[in-house]
Amino acid sequence: MKDITEERYVDGKPKLRRFHQARWDEPIIFELSNEGERGILVPEVEEELKGSVGDVLSRIPGKMLRKKRPELPELSQPRVLRHYVRLSQETLGTDLNIDVGQGTCTMKYSPKVNEQIARMPQVAEIHPLQDEETVQGILEIMYKFEQILKEISGMDRFSLQPGGGSAAIYANASIIRAYHESRGEADQRDEIITTIFSHPSNAACARTAGFKVITLYPNEDGYPDIQALSAAVSERTAGLMITNPEDTGIFNPKIEEFVDIVHEAGGLCAYDQANANGILGITRARDAGFDLCQFNLHKTFSAPHGCGGPAAGAIGVADELGKFLPVPVIEFDGSKYRLNYDRPESIGKIRSFYGVVPVVLKAYAWVMSLGAEGLKEVAETAVLNNNYVLKKLLEVPGVSAPYAKGKRRIEQVRYSWEKLAVDTGVHSEEIGLRAADFGVHYWTSHHPWIVPEPCTIEPTESYSKSELDEYVQIIRNVSDEAYKNPELVKTAPHNSTIHRIDHAPLDDPSQWAVTWRAYRKKVKRDKAGE
């Protein structure tokens, strides 16, 4: 009998799998609506119950009553099921494909047992307005997880309130502002320093919090320029908000010097640790002198990324900044957990209620299953995987890894296809569209493209050597196609639902809408204009 496993490899390299994603001309669910169609029939209220309860609607203030029914889609259960199953067939994700091409997103495996835990009725049916006495269990888990994060980061106090990474960064910017306000220096200290390869949220959130933003660019080795930092600090410096390792995967070895320079100028330093997957158990924010830090629980701590949600941020601060944390904070008196709102110097609330419970619970379960040694092994494996992929991809024609030549990276690398673009006319975004034909994701980078024709890959610890080999072989194949038949790549995708976007209409708000209601209003208005 023929050994079918031999068909899986060519010259010792993984043979590309045949892939063709389902394509559905699937309408928006509102378009599928049929008046009167129902997925469930709510039973009529019994007369006896009516008589006992009375007219409950009369108790609702008139201003809270709708004047007409909500315009929700009306569909049967099977049609709802088919609609969402079809959409799922047009989606790539970590449960379907090798998702290492989503650089900076830390797309790792999320254990399904943690999903089951988060869906238990004891968790799923918790309401944020319940009395504290009835939610002692989840408050205990959140409190204990904060203690774990304190050990991981070296910080003294934590809050799990932010609903995502950017919300956590904004909270840190707000705490920096509150700190200077408490010292009577808020008007003077109105500048935040960041770097171009830090997450753009650092600049955006600082600006949203009312600061002016100074951006540092890298030197020839890819490190933020320390001379530029020295020139930038002044009596106007409120703080430094920096990612390390940056999105290039390069760790700044002089990070303590950066912190010292900002501290000497009277500023605070906030460590954006969204890229913490390669440094868990190895470096700590507080040990480097930082005053604040932030983690993304939906990345580093294994809760699903969820394509923007559900997410959860976690902010840690040194003792002297603890009084500024968002309200409430969880406290424990030795026998009971409580939410403390009595904090007059707090920055207030970053989002409704306290934390995204399911995400925090998944992160807690993941950490508890690994333990301290397991967390360190996560980082070591992620770094090993990343540097293996780096070595293999640098053997592919047309790709390079700018900066830090010959040196290892941490958890990801921002590559450049500049040579391939010059040689073939094929651009990085087109490589990504062709990669989708083989069932994998591929991401370029944040704008602006400081690295020309960028591509950012982050293997994490979740993928085996054979999976990494398969991904590299896909990229190698696309590179080979670009050199031999560039039109094949330029006209991709051919097997995937991914489509080419016409960017022109995106610059004209009259041509798009973010909700169905807004869309209907615009259609109605345009028809009236005719």
C-alpha positions as CSV (number, residue, x, y, z in Angstrom):
1,M,0.0,0.0,0.0
2,K,1.2,3.5,-0.9
3,D,2.3,5.6,2.1
4,I,0.0,8.6,1.8
5,T,2.1,10.6,4.3
6,E,4.8,10.8,1.7
7,E,2.5,13.0,-0.4
8,R,2.4,15.6,2.3
9,Y,6.0,16.7,1.7
10,V,8.1,17.8,-1.3
11,D,11.9,17.9,-0.8
12,G,11.3,17.7,2.9
13,K,9.0,20.8,2.9
14,P,5.3,20.7,3.6
15,K,3.2,20.4,0.4
16,L,0.6,23.1,0.1
17,R,-2.9,22.0,1.0
18,R,-5.8,22.4,-1.4
19,F,-8.0,25.1,0.0
20,H,-11.2,26.7,-1.2
21,Q,-13.3,28.8,1.2
22,A,-17.0,28.8,1.0
23,R,-18.5,31.9,-0.7
24,W,-22.0,33.0,0.1
25,D,-23.8,36.0,-1.3
26,E,-25.2,36.4,2.1
27,P,-27.5,39.4,2.8
28,I,-27.4,41.4,6.0
29,I,-29.7,39.9,8.5
30,F,-32.1,42.8,8.3
31,E,-32.5,42.1,4.6
32,L,-33.6,38.5,5.5
33,S,-36.4,39.8,7.7
34,N,-40.0,38.8,6.9
35,E,-42.8,40.6,8.8
36,G,-44.5,38.2,11.2
37,E,-41.9,35.5,11.1
38,R,-40.9,34.3,14.5
39,G,-38.1,32.2,16.0
40,I,-40.0,31.7,19.2
41,L,-43.5,32.3,20.3
42,V,-43.7,33.9,23.8
43,P,-46.6,32.3,25.7
44,E,-49.5,34.5,26.7
45,V,-49.5,35.6,30.4
46,E,-52.0,33.6,32.4
47,E,-55.0,35.6,33.7
48,E,-54.3,34.6,37.3
49,L,-50.7,36.0,37.0
50,K,-52.1,39.2,35.4
51,G,-54.4,39.7,38.2
52,S,-51.7,39.1,40.8
53,V,-49.1,41.3,39.3
54,G,-51.3,44.1,37.8
55,D,-50.5,46.5,35.1
56,V,-46.7,46.5,35.2
57,L,-46.3,48.8,32.2
58,S,-48.0,51.6,34.1
59,R,-45.1,51.7,36.5
60,I,-42.6,52.5,33.8
61,P,-42.1,56.3,33.4
62,G,-43.7,57.5,30.2
63,K,-40.4,58.9,28.8
64,M,-38.9,55.4,28.9
65,L,-41.7,53.8,26.8
66,R,-41.2,53.3,23.1
67,K,-43.6,55.0,20.8
68,K,-43.2,52.1,18.3
69,R,-41.8,48.6,18.3
70,P,-38.0,48.2,17.9
71,E,-37.1,47.6,14.3
72,L,-35.5,44.1,14.8
73,P,-35.2,41.4,12.1
74,E,-38.0,38.9,12.1
75,L,-36.7,35.4,11.3
76,S,-37.3,31.7,12.1
77,Q,-34.7,29.8,14.1
78,P,-33.4,27.8,11.1
79,R,-32.9,30.9,9.1
80,V,-30.9,32.6,11.9
81,L,-28.8,29.4,12.3
82,R,-28.1,29.2,8.5
83,H,-27.2,32.9,8.3
84,Y,-24.6,32.7,11.0
85,V,-23.2,29.3,9.9
86,R,-22.7,30.7,6.4
87,L,-20.9,33.8,7.8
88,S,-18.7,31.5,9.9
89,Q,-17.7,29.6,6.8
90,E,-16.4,32.8,5.3
91,T,-14.2,33.6,8.3
92,L,-10.6,32.6,9.1
93,G,-9.4,32.4,12.7
94,T,-7.2,30.5,15.2
95,D,-9.6,27.6,15.4
96,L,-9.4,27.1,11.6
97,N,-6.0,28.2,10.3
98,I,-2.3,28.8,11.3
99,D,-2.8,32.4,12.5
100,V,0.8,33.5,12.9
101,G,0.3,36.3,10.3
102,Q,-1.7,38.6,12.7
103,G,1.4,40.3,14.1
104,T,0.9,42.4,17.3
105,C,-2.4,40.6,17.9
106,T,-0.9,37.6,19.8
107,M,-3.3,35.0,18.2
108,K,-2.8,32.0,20.4
109,Y,-4.8,29.0,21.3
110,S,-7.5,29.6,23.9
111,P,-8.3,26.3,25.8
112,K,-11.9,25.3,25.2
113,V,-12.3,24.3,28.8
114,N,-11.9,28.0,29.7
115,E,-14.7,28.8,27.3
116,Q,-16.9,26.2,29.0
117,I,-16.1,27.7,32.4
118,A,-17.0,31.2,31.2
119,R,-20.4,29.9,29.9
120,M,-21.4,28.2,33.2
121,P,-24.7,29.7,34.4
122,Q,-23.0,30.8,37.6
123,V,-20.9,33.1,35.5
124,A,-23.0,33.8,32.4
125,E,-26.0,34.9,34.4
126,I,-24.2,37.2,36.8
127,H,-25.6,40.8,36.5
128,P,-23.3,43.7,37.3
129,L,-26.0,45.4,39.5
130,Q,-26.2,42.4,41.8
131,D,-25.5,43.0,45.5
132,E,-21.9,42.4,46.4
133,E,-22.9,39.7,48.8
134,T,-24.2,37.6,45.9
135,V,-21.0,37.8,43.7
136,Q,-18.3,37.1,46.3
137,G,-17.0,34.3,44.1
138,I,-16.2,36.3,41.0
139,L,-14.9,39.2,43.1
140,E,-12.5,36.8,44.7
141,I,-11.3,35.5,41.3
142,M,-10.8,39.1,40.1
143,Y,-9.0,40.1,43.3
144,K,-6.7,37.1,43.2
145,F,-6.0,37.7,39.5
146,E,-4.9,41.2,40.4
147,Q,-2.4,39.8,42.9
148,I,-1.1,37.5,40.1
149,L,-0.6,40.5,37.8
150,K,1.2,42.4,40.5
151,E,3.7,39.5,40.7
152,I,4.1,39.4,36.9
153,S,4.6,43.1,36.5
154,G,6.1,44.2,39.9
155,M,3.4,46.8,40.3
156,D,1.6,47.5,43.6
157,R,-2.0,48.1,42.6
158,F,-4.2,46.9,39.7
159,S,-7.6,47.6,38.0
160,L,-9.3,45.2,35.6
161,Q,-12.0,47.8,34.7
162,P,-10.8,48.8,31.1
163,G,-12.7,47.1,28.3
164,G,-9.6,46.6,26.1
165,G,-6.0,47.6,25.5
166,S,-6.7,51.1,24.2
167,A,-9.1,51.7,27.2
168,A,-6.3,50.7,29.5
169,I,-3.8,53.0,27.8
170,Y,-6.3,55.8,28.0
171,A,-6.7,55.1,31.7
172,N,-2.9,55.3,32.1
173,A,-2.9,58.7,30.3
174,S,-5.7,59.9,32.5
175,I,-3.8,58.8,35.6
176,I,-0.7,60.7,34.4
177,R,-2.8,63.8,34.0
178,A,-4.4,63.3,37.4
179,Y,-1.0,62.9,39.0
180,H,0.2,66.2,37.6
181,E,-3.1,67.9,38.5
182,S,-2.6,66.8,42.1
183,R,0.8,68.6,42.1
184,G,-0.5,71.7,40.5
185,E,1.5,71.1,37.3
186,A,-1.2,70.0,34.8
187,D,-1.1,73.2,32.8
188,Q,2.7,73.1,32.5
189,R,3.1,69.3,31.9
190,D,1.1,68.9,28.7
191,E,3.4,66.7,26.5
192,I,3.5,62.9,26.2
193,I,6.5,61.2,24.5
194,T,6.1,58.0,22.6
195,T,7.8,56.1,19.7
196,I,6.7,55.4,16.2
197,F,6.9,51.6,16.7
198,S,4.9,51.7,19.9
199,H,1.3,50.8,19.5
200,P,-0.5,53.8,17.9
201,S,-3.0,53.7,20.8
202,N,-0.3,55.3,23.0
203,A,-0.3,58.5,20.8
204,A,-4.0,58.4,20.2
205,C,-5.0,57.9,23.8
206,A,-2.6,60.6,25.1
207,R,-4.0,63.0,22.5
208,T,-7.6,62.1,23.6
209,A,-6.6,62.7,27.2
210,G,-5.6,66.3,26.2
211,F,-1.8,65.9,25.8
212,K,0.4,67.1,22.9
213,V,2.3,64.1,21.5
214,I,6.0,63.9,20.7
215,T,7.0,60.9,18.6
216,L,10.5,59.5,18.6
217,Y,11.9,57.6,15.6
218,P,14.4,54.8,15.6
219,N,18.1,55.0,15.0
220,E,19.9,52.8,12.5
221,D,19.7,49.8,14.8
222,G,15.9,50.1,15.2
223,Y,16.0,51.3,18.8
224,P,14.2,54.5,19.8
225,D,16.8,57.3,19.6
226,I,18.0,58.1,23.2
227,Q,19.5,61.4,22.0
228,A,16.2,62.4,20.6
229,L,14.5,61.6,23.9
230,S,17.0,63.7,25.8
231,A,16.3,66.6,23.4
232,A,12.5,66.1,23.8
233,V,12.2,66.1,27.6
234,S,11.6,69.4,29.3
235,E,9.5,71.0,32.0
236,R,6.5,70.3,29.8
237,T,7.0,66.5,29.8
238,A,4.1,64.7,31.5
239,G,5.3,61.3,30.7
240,L,6.6,58.5,28.4
241,M,4.2,55.9,27.0
242,I,6.1,53.2,25.2
243,T,5.8,49.6,24.0
244,N,8.8,47.3,24.6
245,P,9.5,45.2,22.7
246,E,8.1,47.5,20.0
247,D,6.1,46.2,17.1
248,T,9.4,45.4,15.3
249,G,10.0,42.7,17.9
250,I,13.1,44.6,19.0
251,F,13.6,44.9,22.8
252,N,15.1,48.2,23.8
253,P,18.1,47.3,26.0
254,K,18.4,50.9,27.2
255,I,14.9,51.1,28.5
256,E,16.0,51.9,32.1
257,E,17.9,54.9,30.8
258,F,14.8,56.1,29.0
259,V,12.9,55.8,32.2
260,D,15.6,57.7,34.2
261,I,15.7,60.5,31.7
262,V,12.0,61.1,31.9
263,H,11.9,60.8,35.7
264,E,14.7,63.4,35.9
265,A,12.5,65.7,33.9
266,G,9.6,65.2,36.3
267,G,7.5,62.9,34.1
268,L,5.9,59.5,34.7
269,C,6.6,56.4,32.6
270,A,3.9,54.0,31.3
271,Y,4.8,50.6,29.9
272,D,2.5,49.3,27.1
273,Q,2.8,45.6,27.6
274,A,0.5,44.4,24.8
275,N,3.6,42.7,23.4
276,A,4.3,40.9,26.7
277,N,4.0,37.4,25.3
278,G,7.8,37.0,24.9
279,I,8.8,38.5,28.3
280,L,6.5,36.8,30.8
281,G,8.5,35.8,33.8
282,I,11.6,37.3,32.3
283,T,11.3,41.1,32.7
284,R,9.0,43.2,34.8
285,A,7.7,46.7,34.3
286,R,8.4,47.9,37.8
287,D,11.9,46.5,37.8
288,A,12.7,48.7,34.9
289,G,11.5,51.7,36.9
290,F,8.0,52.2,35.2
291,D,5.3,53.9,37.2
292,L,2.3,52.4,35.2
293,C,1.7,49.5,32.9
294,Q,-1.0,47.8,31.0
295,F,-1.7,44.2,29.7
296,N,-4.2,43.0,27.1
297,L,-5.9,40.0,28.7
298,H,-7.4,39.1,25.3
299,K,-3.9,38.6,23.9
300,T,-1.1,37.7,26.2
301,F,-3.4,35.9,28.7
302,S,-5.1,33.7,26.1
303,A,-8.7,35.0,26.2
304,P,-9.7,35.1,22.5
305,H,-8.8,38.3,20.6
306,G,-12.3,38.3,19.2
307,C,-11.5,40.6,16.3
308,G,-11.8,43.7,18.5
309,G,-13.9,42.2,21.2
310,P,-14.8,41.0,23.8
311,A,-11.6,42.4,25.2
312,A,-10.2,43.3,28.6
313,G,-7.4,45.5,29.7
314,A,-5.6,45.5,33.0
315,I,-3.7,48.5,34.4
316,G,-1.1,48.4,37.1
317,V,0.4,51.3,39.0
318,A,3.0,52.0,41.7
319,D,1.8,52.7,45.2
320,E,1.8,56.5,44.9
321,L,-0.5,56.3,41.9
322,G,-3.0,53.8,43.4
323,K,-5.3,56.6,44.6
324,F,-6.0,57.6,41.0
325,L,-7.2,54.2,39.8
326,P,-10.7,54.0,38.3
327,V,-13.5,53.5,40.7
328,P,-14.5,51.0,42.0
329,V,-11.5,49.0,43.2
330,I,-11.8,45.5,44.7
331,E,-10.8,45.3,48.3
332,F,-10.6,42.4,50.7
333,D,-10.7,42.7,54.5
334,G,-9.8,39.1,55.3
335,S,-13.3,37.7,55.1
336,K,-15.3,39.7,52.5
337,Y,-14.6,41.2,49.1
338,R,-16.2,44.6,48.3
339,L,-16.2,47.3,45.6
340,N,-14.8,50.5,47.0
341,Y,-16.2,53.7,45.3
342,D,-15.1,56.1,48.1
343,R,-11.9,57.3,46.3
344,P,-12.0,61.1,45.9
345,E,-8.9,61.3,43.8
346,S,-9.9,58.6,41.3
347,I,-10.0,59.4,37.6
348,G,-13.5,58.1,37.7
349,K,-14.8,55.3,35.4
350,I,-13.2,54.1,32.2
351,R,-16.2,51.9,31.3
352,S,-19.5,50.8,32.9
353,F,-19.2,48.4,35.8
354,Y,-16.1,46.5,36.8
355,G,-14.2,44.5,34.2
356,V,-15.3,42.1,31.5
357,V,-16.0,39.1,33.7
358,P,-15.8,36.2,31.1
359,V,-12.5,37.5,29.7
360,V,-11.0,38.0,33.2
361,L,-12.1,34.5,34.2
362,K,-10.6,32.9,31.1
363,A,-7.3,34.7,31.7
364,Y,-7.3,33.6,35.4
365,A,-7.9,30.0,34.4
366,W,-5.1,30.1,31.9
367,V,-2.6,31.4,34.3
368,M,-3.6,29.0,37.1
369,S,-3.3,26.1,34.7
370,L,0.3,27.1,33.8
371,G,1.7,28.4,37.0
372,A,4.8,30.6,37.2
373,E,7.1,28.2,35.4
374,G,4.5,27.6,32.7
375,L,4.2,31.3,32.1
376,K,7.9,31.6,31.6
377,E,7.9,28.6,29.3
378,V,5.2,30.4,27.2
379,A,7.6,33.3,26.7
380,E,10.6,31.1,25.9
381,T,8.6,29.1,23.4
382,A,7.2,32.2,21.8
383,V,10.7,33.6,21.4
384,L,12.0,30.3,20.0
385,N,9.2,30.0,17.5
386,N,9.6,33.6,16.4
387,N,13.3,33.3,15.8
388,Y,12.8,30.0,13.9
389,V,10.4,31.7,11.6
390,L,12.8,34.6,11.2
391,K,15.6,32.4,10.1
392,K,13.3,30.5,7.6
393,L,11.7,33.6,6.1
394,L,15.0,35.3,5.5
395,E,15.8,32.4,3.2
396,V,12.8,33.4,1.0
397,P,13.6,35.7,-2.0
398,G,12.4,39.3,-1.7
399,V,11.9,39.6,2.1
400,S,14.1,41.3,4.7
401,A,14.0,42.2,8.4
402,P,15.0,45.8,8.7
403,Y,17.0,47.0,11.8
404,A,19.0,44.9,14.3
405,K,20.7,42.9,11.5
406,G,21.9,39.5,12.6
407,K,20.2,39.9,16.0
408,R,17.4,37.9,17.4
409,R,13.9,39.4,18.0
410,I,11.5,38.8,20.8
411,E,7.9,37.7,20.0
412,Q,7.4,39.1,16.5
413,V,9.1,40.6,13.5
414,R,8.1,43.4,11.1
415,Y,9.5,42.2,7.8
416,S,9.8,44.2,4.5
417,W,8.9,43.0,1.0
418,E,10.6,46.1,-0.5
419,K,12.9,44.1,-2.7
420,L,10.1,41.9,-4.0
421,A,8.0,44.9,-4.8
422,V,10.9,46.5,-6.8
423,D,11.7,43.2,-8.6
424,T,8.2,42.1,-9.4
425,G,5.7,45.0,-8.9
426,V,3.9,42.9,-6.3
427,H,3.1,44.7,-3.0
428,S,2.8,43.5,0.5
429,E,-1.0,43.8,0.6
430,E,-1.2,41.6,-2.5
431,I,0.9,39.0,-0.9
432,G,-1.6,38.9,2.0
433,L,-4.5,38.5,-0.4
434,R,-2.8,35.6,-2.1
435,A,-1.9,34.0,1.2
436,A,-5.6,34.0,2.0
437,D,-6.0,31.6,-1.0
438,F,-4.1,29.1,1.1
439,G,-6.3,29.6,4.2
440,V,-4.0,31.8,6.3
441,H,-4.0,35.3,7.6
442,Y,-1.4,37.9,6.8
443,W,-1.1,41.5,8.2
444,T,1.0,44.4,7.0
445,S,1.5,47.0,9.8
446,H,0.1,50.1,11.4
447,H,0.2,53.2,9.4
448,P,2.3,55.1,8.6
449,W,4.5,52.4,6.9
450,I,7.9,53.3,8.3
451,V,9.1,49.9,7.2
452,P,8.5,49.8,3.4
453,E,6.1,47.1,2.1
454,P,5.7,45.7,5.7
455,C,4.5,42.3,7.0
456,T,4.2,41.5,10.7
457,I,4.3,37.9,11.9
458,E,4.0,36.7,15.5
459,P,4.1,32.9,16.0
460,T,3.3,32.8,19.7
461,E,3.8,29.6,21.7
462,S,0.7,27.8,20.3
463,Y,2.1,26.5,17.0
464,S,4.2,23.4,16.4
465,K,7.3,23.3,14.2
466,S,5.4,21.6,11.4
467,E,2.7,24.3,11.5
468,L,5.3,27.0,11.3
469,D,7.0,25.2,8.4
470,E,3.7,25.0,6.6
471,Y,3.1,28.8,7.0
472,V,6.6,29.6,5.8
473,Q,6.1,27.3,2.9
474,I,2.9,29.2,1.9
475,I,4.8,32.5,2.0
476,R,7.7,31.0,0.1
477,N,5.3,29.8,-2.6
478,V,3.7,33.2,-2.9
479,S,7.1,34.8,-3.3
480,D,7.9,32.2,-6.0
481,E,4.7,33.0,-7.8
482,A,5.4,36.8,-7.6
483,Y,8.7,36.2,-9.4
484,K,7.4,33.8,-12.0
485,N,3.8,35.0,-12.6
486,P,3.2,38.3,-10.8
487,E,-0.3,38.7,-12.3
488,L,-1.4,35.6,-10.4
489,V,-0.6,37.3,-7.1
490,K,-1.9,40.7,-8.2
491,T,-5.3,39.4,-9.1
492,A,-5.7,37.3,-5.9
493,P,-7.6,36.1,-4.1
494,H,-8.9,33.2,-6.2
495,N,-10.0,30.7,-3.6
496,S,-11.0,32.9,-0.7
497,T,-13.8,35.1,0.3
498,I,-11.4,37.9,1.0
499,H,-12.0,40.7,-1.5
500,R,-10.2,43.7,-2.7
501,I,-11.3,47.0,-1.2
502,D,-11.9,50.1,-3.2
503,H,-10.6,52.7,-0.8
504,A,-12.1,55.7,-2.6
505,P,-15.7,55.4,-1.2
506,L,-14.2,55.1,2.3
507,D,-13.1,58.7,2.1
508,D,-16.7,59.8,1.3
509,P,-19.0,59.4,4.4
510,S,-22.1,59.8,2.1
511,Q,-21.2,56.4,0.6
512,W,-21.1,54.3,3.7
513,A,-23.0,53.7,6.9
514,V,-22.0,52.0,10.2
515,T,-25.5,50.8,11.1
516,W,-28.5,49.5,9.3
517,R,-30.6,52.4,10.6
518,A,-28.1,54.9,9.2
519,Y,-28.0,53.0,5.9
520,R,-31.8,53.1,5.6
521,K,-31.9,56.8,6.4
522,K,-29.3,57.6,3.7
523,V,-31.2,55.4,1.1
524,K,-34.4,57.2,2.0
525,R,-32.8,60.6,1.7
526,D,-31.1,59.8,-1.6
527,K,-34.4,58.5,-3.1
528,A,-36.2,61.6,-1.9
529,G,-33.5,63.7,-3.6
530,E,-34.2,61.9,-6.9
